[in-house]
Amino acid sequence: MSIRKSLAQLKKLSSINPDEQWAHATKYSIMSEVTVQSRLIKSQKRSFNDGFNLFFANFFGKIVPSLTKVVAVVLVLSVGSGFSLVAQASVPGEMLWPIKRNMEEAELALTLSPVKKTEIHIKHINTRLNEIDKILKDEDSVSPEDSTKKEVAIKKAVSHLERDVVAVDNSLKIVKEEKTPMQVVALVEKVAIVANETANNLNQKVSNSQNTEISKVLDDAKKINQEVKDSAVNLAITVHEEVVNNVAKDVSNNINSTPSATVVSQNGANVEELKAVTEVVTKIITSELQVVSQEVANAKDKVESVDNKDIISLPKSSNLKEGESDAKAIESIDSLKMHPEIMEANLVQAKDLLEKGNLKDSMEKITQVKETYQQAETVIKRIEAAAENNSVNTSTSTPTSTKPIIPPVTTSTRPTTTSTVIKSSDETTTPELISEQGIKADEGIPEELAPKDFY
Amino acid sequence: MYSLKDSLQEKIQLLKLKNGDSEAFAFFYDQYVKRIYRFTYIRVSDKVVAQDLTQDIFLKVWQHLVDKKEIQNFAAFIFRVARNSIIDYYRLSSRQELPLEYADETEDPYSDQKTSLIDKEIDLQVLLDHLKKMKAEYQEVLILRYVEDLSIDDIAQIMQKDKNNTRVLLHRSLNKLKSLTNNK
Protein backbone atom coordinates (compact mmCIF):
# COMPACT_ATOMS: atom_id res chain seq x y z
CA MET A 1 0.00 0.00 0.00
CA SER A 2 1.50 3.34 -0.98
CA ILE A 3 1.72 6.17 1.51
CA ARG A 4 -0.89 8.13 -0.41
CA LYS A 5 -3.32 5.25 -0.18
CA SER A 6 -2.54 4.89 3.54
CA LEU A 7 -3.28 8.55 4.10
CA ALA A 8 -6.52 8.21 2.14
CA GLN A 9 -7.44 5.26 4.33
CA LEU A 10 -6.59 7.28 7.43
CA LYS A 11 -9.15 9.82 6.32
CA LYS A 12 -11.76 7.07 6.24
CA LEU A 13 -11.26 6.55 9.96
CA SER A 14 -13.24 9.77 10.35
CA SER A 15 -16.35 7.71 9.63
CA ILE A 16 -16.03 5.98 13.03
CA ASN A 17 -18.84 7.38 15.09
CA PRO A 18 -20.39 6.66 18.49
CA ASP A 19 -23.88 5.18 18.90
CA GLU A 20 -26.46 7.93 18.57
CA GLN A 21 -28.36 6.61 21.58
CA TRP A 22 -25.28 6.53 23.77
CA ALA A 23 -24.29 10.05 22.67
CA HIS A 24 -27.75 11.36 23.47
CA ALA A 25 -27.91 9.62 26.87
CA THR A 26 -24.43 10.83 27.79
CA LYS A 27 -25.31 14.38 26.79
CA TYR A 28 -28.36 14.22 29.04
CA SER A 29 -26.40 12.96 32.04
CA ILE A 30 -23.51 15.39 31.57
CA MET A 31 -25.83 18.34 31.02
CA SER A 32 -27.82 17.49 34.16
CA GLU A 33 -24.64 17.70 36.19
CA VAL A 34 -23.46 20.83 34.37
CA THR A 35 -26.80 22.65 34.72
CA VAL A 36 -27.03 21.98 38.46
CA GLN A 37 -23.49 23.18 39.06
CA SER A 38 -24.00 26.19 36.84
CA ARG A 39 -27.10 27.26 38.79
CA LEU A 40 -25.31 26.77 42.09
CA ILE A 41 -22.41 28.91 40.96
CA LYS A 42 -24.76 31.64 39.75
CA SER A 43 -26.71 31.67 43.00
CA GLN A 44 -23.52 32.00 45.02
CA LYS A 45 -22.32 34.86 42.91
CA ARG A 46 -23.97 37.99 44.09
CA SER A 47 -23.13 41.07 42.12
CA PHE A 48 -22.90 44.45 43.74
CA ASN A 49 -26.28 45.40 42.30
CA ASP A 50 -27.95 42.31 43.77
CA GLY A 51 -26.49 43.02 47.19
CA PHE A 52 -27.60 46.65 46.98
CA ASN A 53 -31.14 45.63 45.99
CA LEU A 54 -31.32 42.96 48.70
CA PHE A 55 -30.32 45.42 51.42
CA PHE A 56 -32.98 47.93 50.43
CA ALA A 57 -35.65 45.27 49.96
CA ASN A 58 -34.94 44.07 53.49
CA PHE A 59 -34.99 47.62 54.89
CA PHE A 60 -38.18 48.74 53.20
CA GLY A 61 -39.87 45.43 53.89
CA LYS A 62 -39.57 46.13 57.56
CA ILE A 63 -40.63 49.77 57.76
CA VAL A 64 -42.96 50.38 54.85
CA PRO A 65 -46.31 48.65 55.05
CA SER A 66 -46.99 46.39 52.09
CA LEU A 67 -50.45 45.70 50.72
CA THR A 68 -50.45 42.34 52.56
CA LYS A 69 -49.90 44.03 55.87
CA VAL A 70 -52.63 46.62 55.22
CA VAL A 71 -55.12 43.87 54.37
CA ALA A 72 -54.00 41.93 57.43
CA VAL A 73 -54.69 44.90 59.73
CA VAL A 74 -58.09 45.49 58.11
CA LEU A 75 -58.94 41.81 58.52
CA VAL A 76 -58.01 41.74 62.16
CA LEU A 77 -59.77 45.01 63.04
CA SER A 78 -62.90 44.61 60.97
CA VAL A 79 -63.82 41.15 62.21
CA GLY A 80 -66.02 41.35 65.30
CA SER A 81 -64.83 39.54 68.42
CA GLY A 82 -67.78 37.15 68.49
CA PHE A 83 -67.34 36.14 64.89
CA SER A 84 -63.62 35.65 65.34
CA LEU A 85 -64.19 33.44 68.40
CA VAL A 86 -66.47 31.17 66.39
CA ALA A 87 -63.88 31.07 63.60
CA GLN A 88 -61.17 30.15 66.14
CA ALA A 89 -63.14 27.08 67.16
CA SER A 90 -63.54 25.78 63.60
CA VAL A 91 -61.70 22.82 62.08
CA PRO A 92 -60.76 22.01 58.46
CA GLY A 93 -63.83 21.19 56.42
CA GLU A 94 -65.97 23.80 58.22
CA MET A 95 -67.00 27.02 56.58
CA LEU A 96 -65.18 29.41 58.92
CA TRP A 97 -61.85 27.55 58.93
CA PRO A 98 -60.36 29.49 55.96
CA ILE A 99 -61.05 32.71 57.87
CA LYS A 100 -59.25 31.31 60.90
CA ARG A 101 -56.30 30.44 58.69
CA ASN A 102 -56.28 33.96 57.15
CA MET A 103 -56.24 35.51 60.60
CA GLU A 104 -53.22 33.38 61.47
CA GLU A 105 -51.48 34.61 58.29
CA ALA A 106 -52.39 38.19 59.21
CA GLU A 107 -50.84 37.72 62.65
CA LEU A 108 -47.62 36.57 61.00
CA ALA A 109 -47.61 39.44 58.49
CA LEU A 110 -47.83 41.97 61.30
CA THR A 111 -44.90 40.46 63.22
CA LEU A 112 -41.49 41.94 62.46
CA SER A 113 -39.19 39.95 64.72
CA PRO A 114 -38.12 36.53 63.37
CA VAL A 115 -38.02 35.16 66.92
CA LYS A 116 -41.66 36.16 67.44
CA LYS A 117 -42.56 34.70 64.04
CA THR A 118 -41.05 31.35 65.05
CA GLU A 119 -43.03 31.42 68.28
CA ILE A 120 -46.22 32.15 66.34
CA HIS A 121 -45.56 29.21 64.03
CA ILE A 122 -45.11 27.02 67.12
CA LYS A 123 -48.48 28.29 68.38
CA HIS A 124 -50.06 27.38 65.05
CA ILE A 125 -48.64 23.84 65.32
CA ASN A 126 -50.47 23.43 68.64
CA THR A 127 -53.64 24.75 67.01
CA ARG A 128 -53.36 22.18 64.19
CA LEU A 129 -52.91 19.37 66.72
CA ASN A 130 -56.03 20.46 68.59
CA GLU A 131 -57.94 20.51 65.31
CA ILE A 132 -56.79 16.97 64.49
CA ASP A 133 -57.80 15.90 68.01
CA LYS A 134 -61.26 17.33 67.49
CA ILE A 135 -61.74 15.69 64.09
CA LEU A 136 -60.61 12.28 65.34
CA LYS A 137 -62.56 12.46 68.59
CA ASP A 138 -65.72 10.93 67.25
CA GLU A 139 -64.10 8.79 64.56
CA ASP A 140 -65.75 5.60 65.79
CA SER A 141 -69.24 7.03 65.95
CA VAL A 142 -69.15 8.55 62.47
CA SER A 143 -71.30 6.91 59.82
CA PRO A 144 -69.54 5.40 56.78
CA GLU A 145 -70.81 8.23 54.53
CA ASP A 146 -69.14 10.85 56.72
CA SER A 147 -65.86 8.92 57.06
CA THR A 148 -64.73 10.20 53.65
CA LYS A 149 -65.38 13.76 54.82
CA LYS A 150 -63.34 13.08 57.95
CA GLU A 151 -60.48 11.71 55.88
CA VAL A 152 -60.47 14.82 53.73
CA ALA A 153 -60.55 17.06 56.81
CA ILE A 154 -57.69 15.16 58.43
CA LYS A 155 -55.60 15.34 55.26
CA LYS A 156 -56.15 19.09 55.12
CA ALA A 157 -55.30 19.59 58.78
CA VAL A 158 -52.18 17.45 58.46
CA SER A 159 -51.07 19.26 55.30
CA HIS A 160 -51.34 22.61 57.12
CA LEU A 161 -49.56 21.10 60.12
CA GLU A 162 -46.70 20.10 57.82
CA ARG A 163 -46.63 23.63 56.39
CA ASP A 164 -46.40 25.17 59.86
CA VAL A 165 -43.69 22.70 60.86
CA VAL A 166 -41.62 23.56 57.78
CA ALA A 167 -42.22 27.29 58.41
CA VAL A 168 -40.65 26.84 61.85
CA ASP A 169 -37.56 25.38 60.20
CA ASN A 170 -37.28 28.30 57.73
CA SER A 171 -37.90 30.84 60.46
CA LEU A 172 -35.18 29.31 62.65
CA LYS A 173 -32.65 29.70 59.84
CA ILE A 174 -33.48 33.41 59.62
CA VAL A 175 -33.11 33.73 63.40
CA LYS A 176 -29.66 32.13 63.16
CA GLU A 177 -28.54 34.79 60.65
CA GLU A 178 -29.92 37.73 62.59
CA LYS A 179 -29.84 36.98 66.30
CA THR A 180 -27.31 36.05 69.00
CA PRO A 181 -26.34 32.40 69.59
CA MET A 182 -28.12 32.37 72.94
CA GLN A 183 -31.38 33.52 71.37
CA VAL A 184 -31.05 30.86 68.66
CA VAL A 185 -30.46 27.93 71.01
CA ALA A 186 -33.20 29.10 73.39
CA LEU A 187 -35.63 29.07 70.47
CA VAL A 188 -34.38 25.66 69.31
CA GLU A 189 -35.11 24.35 72.82
CA LYS A 190 -38.72 25.52 72.52
CA VAL A 191 -39.02 24.03 69.03
CA ALA A 192 -37.61 20.68 70.23
CA ILE A 193 -40.11 20.55 73.12
CA VAL A 194 -43.04 21.27 70.79
CA ALA A 195 -41.73 18.77 68.22
CA ASN A 196 -41.54 16.06 70.89
CA GLU A 197 -45.09 16.80 72.03
CA THR A 198 -46.26 16.74 68.41
CA ALA A 199 -44.52 13.40 67.84
CA ASN A 200 -46.12 11.88 70.97
CA ASN A 201 -49.50 13.26 70.00
CA LEU A 202 -49.26 11.86 66.46
CA ASN A 203 -47.97 8.48 67.75
CA GLN A 204 -51.01 8.13 69.97
CA LYS A 205 -53.34 9.04 67.13
CA VAL A 206 -51.69 6.54 64.78
CA SER A 207 -51.95 3.73 67.31
CA ASN A 208 -55.59 4.57 68.15
CA SER A 209 -56.74 5.06 64.60
CA GLN A 210 -58.64 2.25 62.88
CA ASN A 211 -58.41 3.86 59.46
CA THR A 212 -55.26 2.93 57.54
CA GLU A 213 -55.60 5.92 55.22
CA ILE A 214 -55.58 8.33 58.17
CA SER A 215 -52.75 6.41 59.83
CA LYS A 216 -50.66 6.81 56.69
CA VAL A 217 -51.30 10.57 56.55
CA LEU A 218 -50.39 10.93 60.22
CA ASP A 219 -47.24 8.85 59.67
CA ASP A 220 -46.15 11.27 56.92
CA ALA A 221 -46.72 14.19 59.28
CA LYS A 222 -44.60 12.40 61.90
CA LYS A 223 -41.73 12.09 59.43
CA ILE A 224 -41.78 15.78 58.53
CA ASN A 225 -41.99 16.73 62.20
CA GLN A 226 -38.98 14.52 62.92
CA GLU A 227 -36.99 16.04 60.04
CA VAL A 228 -37.65 19.58 61.24
CA LYS A 229 -36.72 18.67 64.82
CA ASP A 230 -33.47 17.09 63.62
CA SER A 231 -32.75 20.18 61.52
CA ALA A 232 -33.37 22.46 64.54
CA VAL A 233 -31.15 20.38 66.84
CA ASN A 234 -28.37 20.33 64.24
CA LEU A 235 -28.70 24.09 63.95
CA ALA A 236 -28.17 24.40 67.70
CA ILE A 237 -25.06 22.22 67.49
CA THR A 238 -23.71 24.32 64.59
CA VAL A 239 -24.24 27.49 66.63
CA HIS A 240 -22.48 25.87 69.60
CA GLU A 241 -19.52 24.90 67.41
CA GLU A 242 -19.28 28.49 66.12
CA VAL A 243 -19.20 29.85 69.66
CA VAL A 244 -16.53 27.27 70.63
CA ASN A 245 -14.43 28.34 67.63
CA ASN A 246 -14.77 32.01 68.58
CA VAL A 247 -13.51 31.33 72.09
CA ALA A 248 -10.65 29.20 70.74
CA LYS A 249 -9.70 32.05 68.40
CA ASP A 250 -9.68 34.50 71.33
CA VAL A 251 -7.38 32.20 73.28
CA SER A 252 -4.92 31.88 70.40
CA ASN A 253 -4.97 35.68 69.83
CA ASN A 254 -4.20 36.25 73.51
CA ILE A 255 -1.20 33.95 73.27
CA ASN A 256 0.20 35.90 70.33
CA SER A 257 -0.27 39.39 71.74
CA THR A 258 -1.19 41.14 74.98
CA PRO A 259 -4.89 41.98 74.78
CA SER A 260 -6.32 45.38 75.65
CA ALA A 261 -8.93 45.87 78.38
CA THR A 262 -11.74 45.96 75.82
CA VAL A 263 -10.60 42.73 74.22
CA VAL A 264 -10.29 41.06 77.63
CA SER A 265 -13.85 42.01 78.55
CA GLN A 266 -15.10 40.87 75.12
CA ASN A 267 -13.30 37.55 75.57
CA GLY A 268 -14.91 37.22 78.99
CA ALA A 269 -18.32 37.82 77.46
CA ASN A 270 -17.61 35.17 74.80
CA VAL A 271 -16.69 32.64 77.48
CA GLU A 272 -19.87 33.41 79.41
CA GLU A 273 -21.86 33.04 76.19
CA LEU A 274 -20.20 29.68 75.54
CA LYS A 275 -21.14 28.44 79.04
CA ALA A 276 -24.76 29.51 78.60
CA VAL A 277 -25.05 28.07 75.07
CA THR A 278 -23.41 24.80 76.13
CA GLU A 279 -25.88 24.45 79.00
CA VAL A 280 -28.91 24.89 76.73
CA VAL A 281 -27.58 22.62 73.96
CA THR A 282 -26.71 19.95 76.56
CA LYS A 283 -30.31 20.12 77.79
CA ILE A 284 -31.59 19.70 74.21
CA ILE A 285 -29.37 16.68 73.58
CA THR A 286 -30.30 15.13 76.93
CA SER A 287 -33.94 15.43 75.95
CA GLU A 288 -33.13 13.77 72.59
CA LEU A 289 -31.38 10.95 74.44
CA GLN A 290 -34.46 10.37 76.56
CA VAL A 291 -36.76 10.26 73.53
CA VAL A 292 -34.44 7.95 71.61
CA SER A 293 -33.93 5.57 74.53
CA GLN A 294 -37.72 5.28 74.82
CA GLU A 295 -37.82 4.40 71.11
CA VAL A 296 -35.08 1.81 71.62
CA ALA A 297 -37.04 0.23 74.46
CA ASN A 298 -40.14 0.09 72.21
CA ALA A 299 -38.14 -1.40 69.35
CA LYS A 300 -36.73 -4.07 71.68
CA ASP A 301 -40.25 -5.06 72.76
CA LYS A 302 -41.40 -5.23 69.15
CA VAL A 303 -38.40 -7.33 68.10
CA GLU A 304 -39.15 -9.76 70.93
CA SER A 305 -42.80 -9.94 69.85
CA VAL A 306 -41.77 -10.64 66.27
CA ASP A 307 -39.50 -13.47 67.38
CA ASN A 308 -42.14 -15.17 69.46
CA LYS A 309 -45.22 -14.88 67.29
CA ASP A 310 -44.83 -14.00 63.70
CA ILE A 311 -41.70 -15.84 62.60
CA ILE A 312 -43.62 -19.14 62.52
CA SER A 313 -46.01 -17.70 59.96
CA LEU A 314 -43.25 -16.70 57.56
CA PRO A 315 -42.72 -20.03 55.75
CA LYS A 316 -46.42 -20.11 54.87
CA SER A 317 -46.84 -16.42 54.27
CA SER A 318 -46.47 -14.59 51.02
CA ASN A 319 -43.01 -13.16 50.53
CA LEU A 320 -42.13 -9.97 52.35
CA LYS A 321 -41.50 -8.28 49.06
CA GLU A 322 -42.51 -9.16 45.56
CA GLY A 323 -40.17 -11.96 44.49
CA GLU A 324 -38.26 -12.04 47.78
CA SER A 325 -37.44 -15.55 48.95
CA ASP A 326 -38.14 -16.90 52.41
CA ALA A 327 -34.38 -17.18 52.89
CA LYS A 328 -34.13 -13.44 52.35
CA ALA A 329 -37.01 -12.90 54.78
CA ILE A 330 -35.28 -14.97 57.41
CA GLU A 331 -32.06 -13.03 56.82
CA SER A 332 -33.95 -9.79 57.55
CA ILE A 333 -35.23 -11.31 60.81
CA ASP A 334 -31.72 -12.37 61.84
CA SER A 335 -30.33 -8.90 61.26
CA LEU A 336 -33.34 -7.42 63.05
CA LYS A 337 -32.40 -9.32 66.23
CA MET A 338 -29.09 -7.45 66.32
CA HIS A 339 -30.65 -4.01 66.13
CA PRO A 340 -31.59 -3.46 69.80
CA GLU A 341 -28.06 -4.41 70.87
CA ILE A 342 -26.50 -2.03 68.38
CA MET A 343 -28.85 0.77 69.40
CA GLU A 344 -28.19 0.30 73.10
CA ALA A 345 -24.43 0.29 72.56
CA ASN A 346 -24.64 3.54 70.60
CA LEU A 347 -26.86 5.08 73.27
CA VAL A 348 -24.30 4.33 75.97
CA GLN A 349 -21.59 5.90 73.84
CA ALA A 350 -23.78 8.96 73.19
CA LYS A 351 -24.33 9.38 76.91
CA ASP A 352 -20.59 9.11 77.64
CA LEU A 353 -19.75 11.68 74.95
CA LEU A 354 -22.39 14.06 76.32
CA GLU A 355 -20.96 13.76 79.84
CA LYS A 356 -17.50 14.57 78.48
CA GLY A 357 -18.94 17.70 76.79
CA ASN A 358 -18.51 16.38 73.26
CA LEU A 359 -21.92 17.55 72.05
CA LYS A 360 -21.45 17.12 68.30
CA ASP A 361 -20.22 13.53 68.51
CA SER A 362 -22.92 12.68 71.02
CA MET A 363 -25.56 13.92 68.59
CA GLU A 364 -23.97 11.90 65.77
CA LYS A 365 -24.30 8.75 67.88
CA ILE A 366 -27.94 9.59 68.54
CA THR A 367 -28.48 10.02 64.80
CA GLN A 368 -26.98 6.55 64.23
CA VAL A 369 -29.39 5.10 66.80
CA LYS A 370 -32.30 6.76 64.99
CA GLU A 371 -31.17 5.32 61.65
CA THR A 372 -30.93 1.82 63.11
CA TYR A 373 -34.35 2.32 64.68
CA GLN A 374 -35.81 3.29 61.30
CA GLN A 375 -34.30 0.19 59.70
CA ALA A 376 -35.77 -1.99 62.45
CA GLU A 377 -39.17 -0.32 62.06
CA THR A 378 -39.16 -0.97 58.31
CA VAL A 379 -38.42 -4.69 58.77
CA ILE A 380 -41.00 -5.00 61.57
CA LYS A 381 -43.68 -3.38 59.40
CA ARG A 382 -42.96 -5.79 56.57
CA ILE A 383 -43.15 -8.75 58.92
CA GLU A 384 -46.39 -7.43 60.36
CA ALA A 385 -47.83 -7.08 56.87
CA ALA A 386 -46.75 -10.61 55.94
CA ALA A 387 -48.12 -12.00 59.20
CA GLU A 388 -51.41 -10.18 58.68
CA ASN A 389 -51.69 -11.52 55.12
CA ASN A 390 -51.06 -15.01 56.40
CA SER A 391 -53.58 -14.77 59.21
CA VAL A 392 -56.26 -13.45 56.81
CA ASN A 393 -55.55 -16.21 54.26
CA THR A 394 -55.18 -19.21 56.54
CA SER A 395 -57.51 -18.55 59.48
CA THR A 396 -61.26 -17.92 59.09
CA SER A 397 -62.09 -18.00 62.79
CA THR A 398 -59.62 -15.45 64.04
CA PRO A 399 -61.05 -11.94 64.00
CA THR A 400 -59.73 -9.68 61.26
CA SER A 401 -58.72 -6.13 61.87
CA THR A 402 -57.17 -3.33 59.93
CA LYS A 403 -54.30 -3.13 62.38
CA PRO A 404 -51.28 -5.51 62.54
CA ILE A 405 -51.16 -8.44 64.97
CA ILE A 406 -48.32 -7.15 67.13
CA PRO A 407 -49.81 -5.08 69.94
CA PRO A 408 -48.57 -1.49 69.77
CA VAL A 409 -46.39 -0.38 72.64
CA THR A 410 -47.75 2.83 74.12
CA THR A 411 -45.38 5.74 74.55
CA SER A 412 -45.43 8.04 77.54
CA THR A 413 -46.47 11.67 76.99
CA ARG A 414 -43.48 13.06 78.83
CA PRO A 415 -39.93 11.73 78.42
CA THR A 416 -38.68 9.84 81.46
CA THR A 417 -35.46 10.72 83.23
CA THR A 418 -32.18 9.51 81.85
CA SER A 419 -31.26 7.32 84.79
CA THR A 420 -34.32 5.12 84.55
CA VAL A 421 -34.35 4.63 80.81
CA ILE A 422 -30.74 4.33 79.73
CA LYS A 423 -29.32 1.13 81.10
CA SER A 424 -25.65 0.83 81.96
CA SER A 425 -23.60 -1.60 79.92
CA ASP A 426 -23.70 -4.14 82.76
CA GLU A 427 -27.46 -4.32 82.61
CA THR A 428 -27.71 -4.50 78.85
CA THR A 429 -29.70 -7.50 77.85
CA THR A 430 -29.93 -9.00 74.45
CA PRO A 431 -33.33 -9.58 72.90
CA GLU A 432 -34.88 -12.96 73.53
CA LEU A 433 -33.68 -15.34 70.88
CA ILE A 434 -35.75 -18.10 69.47
CA SER A 435 -34.78 -21.46 70.94
CA GLU A 436 -33.19 -24.20 68.86
CA GLN A 437 -36.49 -26.07 68.81
CA GLY A 438 -38.03 -23.03 67.19
CA ILE A 439 -40.91 -22.34 69.58
CA LYS A 440 -41.12 -21.93 73.30
CA ALA A 441 -43.10 -24.64 75.03
CA ASP A 442 -45.22 -22.26 77.05
CA GLU A 443 -46.38 -20.21 74.03
CA GLY A 444 -49.31 -22.55 73.46
CA ILE A 445 -48.97 -22.57 69.67
CA PRO A 446 -51.47 -24.89 67.99
CA GLU A 447 -49.87 -28.04 66.65
CA GLU A 448 -50.88 -27.42 63.04
CA LEU A 449 -48.96 -24.13 63.02
CA ALA A 450 -45.82 -25.56 64.64
CA PRO A 451 -42.99 -25.47 62.11
CA LYS A 452 -41.40 -28.65 60.87
CA ASP A 453 -37.86 -28.46 59.46
CA PHE A 454 -37.99 -24.74 59.96
CA TYR A 455 -34.55 -23.82 58.68
CA MET B 1 -11.57 22.01 8.16
CA TYR B 2 -13.38 24.68 10.06
CA SER B 3 -14.84 27.53 8.07
CA LEU B 4 -14.43 31.09 9.25
CA LYS B 5 -18.08 31.09 10.29
CA ASP B 6 -17.63 27.96 12.42
CA SER B 7 -14.51 29.44 13.93
CA LEU B 8 -16.28 32.69 14.87
CA GLN B 9 -19.25 30.80 16.28
CA GLU B 10 -16.93 28.73 18.41
CA LYS B 11 -15.21 31.85 19.72
CA ILE B 12 -18.56 33.37 20.73
CA GLN B 13 -19.63 30.17 22.46
CA LEU B 14 -16.28 30.00 24.25
CA LEU B 15 -16.86 33.47 25.69
CA LYS B 16 -20.28 32.36 26.92
CA LEU B 17 -18.80 29.17 28.33
CA LYS B 18 -16.22 31.13 30.32
CA ASN B 19 -19.15 32.95 31.93
CA GLY B 20 -20.59 29.63 33.07
CA ASP B 21 -23.28 29.30 30.39
CA SER B 22 -24.34 25.66 30.41
CA GLU B 23 -25.99 26.00 26.96
CA ALA B 24 -22.61 26.89 25.50
CA PHE B 25 -21.25 23.68 27.00
CA ALA B 26 -23.98 21.75 25.21
CA PHE B 27 -22.81 23.38 21.95
CA PHE B 28 -19.26 22.18 22.53
CA TYR B 29 -20.49 18.72 23.45
CA ASP B 30 -22.35 18.46 20.14
CA GLN B 31 -19.33 19.72 18.23
CA TYR B 32 -16.73 17.48 19.83
CA VAL B 33 -18.35 14.27 21.09
CA LYS B 34 -17.84 12.35 17.85
CA ARG B 35 -14.28 13.55 17.45
CA ILE B 36 -13.29 12.74 21.00
CA TYR B 37 -14.99 9.35 20.84
CA ARG B 38 -13.22 8.56 17.59
CA PHE B 39 -9.84 9.64 18.96
CA THR B 40 -10.22 7.54 22.10
CA TYR B 41 -11.69 4.58 20.23
CA ILE B 42 -8.83 4.38 17.76
CA ARG B 43 -6.37 4.55 20.64
CA VAL B 44 -7.98 2.07 23.03
CA SER B 45 -9.80 -0.23 20.53
CA ASP B 46 -12.61 -0.85 22.99
CA LYS B 47 -16.06 0.66 22.52
CA VAL B 48 -17.07 0.65 26.18
CA VAL B 49 -13.77 2.08 27.37
CA ALA B 50 -13.95 4.74 24.66
CA GLN B 51 -17.46 5.70 25.82
CA ASP B 52 -16.40 5.93 29.46
CA LEU B 53 -13.32 7.94 28.63
CA THR B 54 -15.30 10.31 26.43
CA GLN B 55 -17.75 11.04 29.25
CA ASP B 56 -14.90 11.58 31.72
CA ILE B 57 -13.15 13.93 29.32
CA PHE B 58 -16.16 16.22 28.99
CA LEU B 59 -16.69 16.25 32.74
CA LYS B 60 -13.03 17.12 33.28
CA VAL B 61 -13.36 20.01 30.84
CA TRP B 62 -16.38 21.31 32.74
CA GLN B 63 -14.56 20.95 36.05
CA HIS B 64 -11.69 22.93 34.62
CA LEU B 65 -14.11 25.77 33.84
CA VAL B 66 -15.75 25.54 37.29
CA ASP B 67 -12.29 25.91 38.83
CA LYS B 68 -12.09 29.19 36.86
CA LYS B 69 -9.13 28.16 34.80
CA GLU B 70 -8.52 29.66 31.39
CA ILE B 71 -9.17 27.97 28.07
CA GLN B 72 -7.70 29.79 25.05
CA ASN B 73 -8.25 27.16 22.39
CA PHE B 74 -11.04 24.72 23.09
CA ALA B 75 -10.07 22.11 20.47
CA ALA B 76 -6.47 21.95 21.67
CA PHE B 77 -7.58 21.83 25.27
CA ILE B 78 -10.11 19.04 24.92
CA PHE B 79 -7.80 16.86 22.85
CA ARG B 80 -5.03 17.40 25.39
CA VAL B 81 -7.40 16.25 28.13
CA ALA B 82 -8.33 13.26 25.94
CA ARG B 83 -4.69 12.38 25.37
CA ASN B 84 -3.89 12.59 29.08
CA SER B 85 -6.94 10.51 29.94
CA ILE B 86 -5.82 7.77 27.56
CA ILE B 87 -2.32 7.82 29.08
CA ASP B 88 -3.87 7.54 32.55
CA TYR B 89 -6.09 4.72 31.38
CA TYR B 90 -3.12 2.72 30.13
CA ARG B 91 -1.15 3.44 33.27
CA LEU B 92 -3.98 2.27 35.48
CA SER B 93 -4.76 -0.85 33.52
CA SER B 94 -1.02 -1.53 32.90
CA ARG B 95 -2.00 -2.57 29.47
CA GLN B 96 0.48 -2.86 26.64
CA GLU B 97 -0.35 -2.02 23.03
CA LEU B 98 -2.05 -5.06 21.57
CA PRO B 99 0.44 -7.35 19.87
CA LEU B 100 -0.34 -8.63 16.41
CA GLU B 101 -1.59 -12.05 17.56
CA TYR B 102 -4.52 -10.35 19.34
CA ALA B 103 -5.38 -8.16 16.39
CA ASP B 104 -8.31 -10.40 15.44
CA GLU B 105 -9.94 -9.80 18.78
CA THR B 106 -10.13 -6.06 18.39
CA GLU B 107 -13.55 -4.78 17.66
CA ASP B 108 -14.12 -4.02 14.08
CA PRO B 109 -15.40 -0.41 13.93
CA TYR B 110 -17.53 -1.30 10.97
CA SER B 111 -19.16 -4.29 12.67
CA ASP B 112 -22.42 -2.38 13.21
CA GLN B 113 -22.83 -1.47 9.61
CA LYS B 114 -25.17 -3.53 7.43
CA THR B 115 -23.39 -3.10 4.09
CA SER B 116 -19.93 -4.54 3.90
CA LEU B 117 -17.45 -3.90 1.18
CA ILE B 118 -15.00 -6.59 2.11
CA ASP B 119 -11.94 -5.12 0.51
CA LYS B 120 -12.46 -1.82 2.21
CA GLU B 121 -12.87 -3.47 5.58
CA ILE B 122 -9.76 -5.51 5.15
CA ASP B 123 -7.74 -2.43 4.17
CA LEU B 124 -9.05 -0.51 7.15
CA GLN B 125 -8.34 -3.35 9.54
CA VAL B 126 -4.82 -3.62 8.14
CA LEU B 127 -4.39 0.11 8.63
CA LEU B 128 -5.55 -0.11 12.23
CA ASP B 129 -3.13 -2.97 12.79
CA HIS B 130 -0.30 -0.86 11.42
CA LEU B 131 -1.29 2.01 13.68
CA LYS B 132 -1.26 -0.28 16.69
CA LYS B 133 2.33 -1.27 15.97
CA MET B 134 3.47 2.36 16.12
CA LYS B 135 4.46 4.38 19.14
CA ALA B 136 1.62 6.16 20.93
CA GLU B 137 2.98 9.58 19.89
CA TYR B 138 3.09 8.58 16.23
CA GLN B 139 -0.49 7.28 16.40
CA GLU B 140 -1.70 10.48 18.06
CA VAL B 141 -0.05 12.86 15.62
CA LEU B 142 -1.37 10.94 12.60
CA ILE B 143 -4.92 10.78 13.98
CA LEU B 144 -4.95 14.43 14.99
CA ARG B 145 -3.56 15.60 11.67
CA TYR B 146 -5.23 13.33 9.13
CA VAL B 147 -8.40 12.17 10.84
CA GLU B 148 -9.31 15.22 12.96
CA ASP B 149 -7.85 17.80 10.57
CA LEU B 150 -6.12 19.81 13.26
CA SER B 151 -3.41 22.32 12.48
CA ILE B 152 0.23 21.90 13.48
CA ASP B 153 -0.31 24.70 16.01
CA ASP B 154 -3.17 22.89 17.67
CA ILE B 155 -1.35 19.55 17.64
CA ALA B 156 1.68 21.23 19.22
CA GLN B 157 -0.51 22.57 22.03
CA ILE B 158 -2.18 19.21 22.53
CA MET B 159 1.07 17.29 22.66
CA GLN B 160 2.82 20.07 24.57
CA LYS B 161 5.64 20.31 22.09
CA ASP B 162 6.82 23.21 20.01
CA LYS B 163 5.79 23.49 16.36
CA ASN B 164 9.11 22.31 14.94
CA ASN B 165 9.15 19.19 17.08
CA THR B 166 5.59 18.47 16.03
CA ARG B 167 6.50 18.72 12.34
CA VAL B 168 9.44 16.39 12.89
CA LEU B 169 7.20 13.96 14.76
CA LEU B 170 4.66 14.02 11.94
CA HIS B 171 7.35 13.38 9.38
CA ARG B 172 8.73 10.44 11.37
CA SER B 173 5.26 8.93 11.89
CA LEU B 174 4.56 9.08 8.15
CA ASN B 175 7.87 7.37 7.45
CA LYS B 176 7.03 4.67 9.99
CA LEU B 177 3.63 4.15 8.42
CA LYS B 178 5.26 3.93 4.99
CA SER B 179 7.73 1.31 6.20
CA LEU B 180 4.94 -0.73 7.78
CA THR B 181 2.75 -0.60 4.69
CA ASN B 182 5.66 -1.52 2.42
CA ASN B 183 6.71 -4.41 4.61
CA LYS B 184 3.25 -6.08 4.85
Interface residues (C-beta under 8 A of the other chain):
Chain A: M1 S2 I3 K5 S6 L7 Q9 L10 K11 K12 L13 S14 I16 N17 P18 D19 W22 A23 T26 K27 S29 I30 M31 E33 V34 T35 Q37 S38 I41 K42
Chain B: G20 D21 S22 F25 A26 Y29 D30 V33 K34 Y37 R38 Y41 I42 A50 Q51 T54 Q55 F58 L59 W62 V66 P109 D112 K120 D123 L124 V126 L127 L128 H130 L142 I143 Y146 V147 E148 L174 L177 K178 T181 N182 K184
